[in-house]
Amino acid sequence: MARRKKGYYRARDLARQRIERLFLLAEEEHLLHPERSDRYVALARKMGMRMRVRIPRRLKRRICKGCRCYLSPERTRVRLRDGVLTVTCTECGEQMRYPYRRSR
């Protein structure tokens, strides 16, 4: 098996940190500059693909699967029904469905 290049794991760790930071910036900037928050999300996705780093699930659910914009509470409609959480993007109308378990 081939050895990894020197600094490979450090670079991936740095990419994870930058992805987290870009999502924080997107959240802060969304109200005043929504297009800037979309750009931050695009940069985070691009960095994740280049460095082959998975975006964490909690952050991935903040990206619209249709138009790739940042999903903030102002841009979404959330519905709960029959154990399914439906998040609708108000920009493009795309619906993302996630299963959930009801607490008893």
N, C-alpha and C positions, 0 to 999 in steps of 0.2 A: 504494500500500500504506500502511496506517495505521501511525502511529508508536506505539511502546510507551510506556506510562506511565513517568514518571520513577521510577527505583528498581526496575523490574520484574526485571531480571537480578540485582540485589543481593538482592531478596527470595527469588528462587528458589535462589540460592546459600546463603542463610541457612537455607532449608527443607531443603536437602540436608544441611547440617551438623547440623541438629536431628534429622533422621531417623537419621543415623549415631549421634548421642549417645543417642537413645532406644533403639536396639538395644544399645548398650553397657550402658546401665542395665538393660535387660531381661536381659542375660546375667549381670550381677552379682547381680541381685535374685532370680533364678529359684529357687535352692535354698531360700531362706527364705520368699519370698512369690511363689509361681507365679502367683497371680491378678494381682499387680501387674505382672509381666512381660508378661502377656497385655494388660493395659491400655496399657502402653507401646507394644506392637506395634500396637494399635488406633489410638493417637494418631499413630504414624508413618504408618500407612496413610491416615488421614484428612488429615494434613498434605500427604502426597504427592498425594492427589486434589485437594485445594483449590488447591494451588499448581501443579498439573500438572507434577509432578516424578516421574520414574521412580525406583522403589526399585531399587538395584543388584541384580544377579542373585545375588550371594553373600548378600545380606540377604534377598532375596525367598524364597530356598530355606529360610529359617529360619521361615517362616510356613506353617502348615497350610492347605491349600486348602479343606478341609472345614469345620473349626471356627474357623479364623483365630487359633489359639493359637500361642504361641511354641514352636518346636520345639527342644528342648534334647536332649542325648544321653540324658537320663533319660526323655524322652517319645517316643523314636523307636526303631524297629527298622530297620536298614539291611541290605539284601541286594544282592549283586552276582551277576548272572547274564546270560550271553550279551550282553555289551555294554550292559546296562541296570542302572542303579542304582535300586533301589526303596526308598523311604523310607516307612515306615508309621507313622502317628500312633497312639500307644497310647490317646489320649483318645477319638477318634471312629472309628478304624479306617480312615481315608482313606489310600489309597496314591498317592504321587506318584512317577512314573517319569521318570528323566532318562537320556539316552544318554551313554555315555562310551566312550573308546577305550582299549583295553588297551595298556600300555606294553610294548615288546618288549625 
